Amino acid sequence: MELARDIRVEEQKVRPVSVHGEAEFSGSAFDLMPYLAAIVKEALRFHPTVVNMFKQAECDDIIPLLNPIITASGKALRDRPIPKGP
């Protein structure tokens, strides 16, 4: 929305598209339009297609710690178990 407010931006965005004509866009045609590519990337930065991407372990794992963590009971934890799934 912010980019559409500036007429210079609008002209720079539309010019390469109008020169390209009615032909179907290909990836190589889009690569020749760096300004339009930058606008698309900026729009996707402000409005990402994936809002939250939750990651989960596919199998049980153990991650070693660089420095052990000493618990309140005095036990030293040298690794962190990661269970499979959510």
C-alpha positions, -999 to +999 in steps of 0.1 A: +000+000+000+028+024+009+045+018-025+013+026-044+011+061-029+042+073-048+035+079-085+072+075-094+072+040-079+040+032-097+054+044-131+087+024-126+066-007-117+042-005-146+067+005-174+085-029-177+052-048-175+036-027-203+068-031-225+065-069-220+030-068-234+002-094-231+025-124-233+025-148-204+052-140-178+080-165-173+106-166-146+133-153-170+110-123-179+105-115-142+143-117-136+147-089-162+125-067-140+146-061-108+125-032-096+093-052-099+110-081-081+120-058-053+085-046-049+071-081-048+097-091-021+089-060-001+052-068-003+058-103+009+080-091+037+051-069+050+024-095+043+040-130+044+021-159+030+030-181+060+022-163+092+034-190+116+055-219+107+056-244+136+085-268+134+086-301+152+111-329+156+107-359+133+123-382+158+135-382+194+169-365+197+194-352+223+212-319+218+244-315+238+249-283+256+282-263+253+280-254+290+262-276+316+232-261+333+232-266+371+197-272+385+184-261+419+192-295+433+228-292+421+225-317+392+245-308+360+225-311+328+249-317+299+223-322+272+187-314+263+163-342+252+140-332+223+109-354+220+094-364+187+063-345+175+045-314+187 
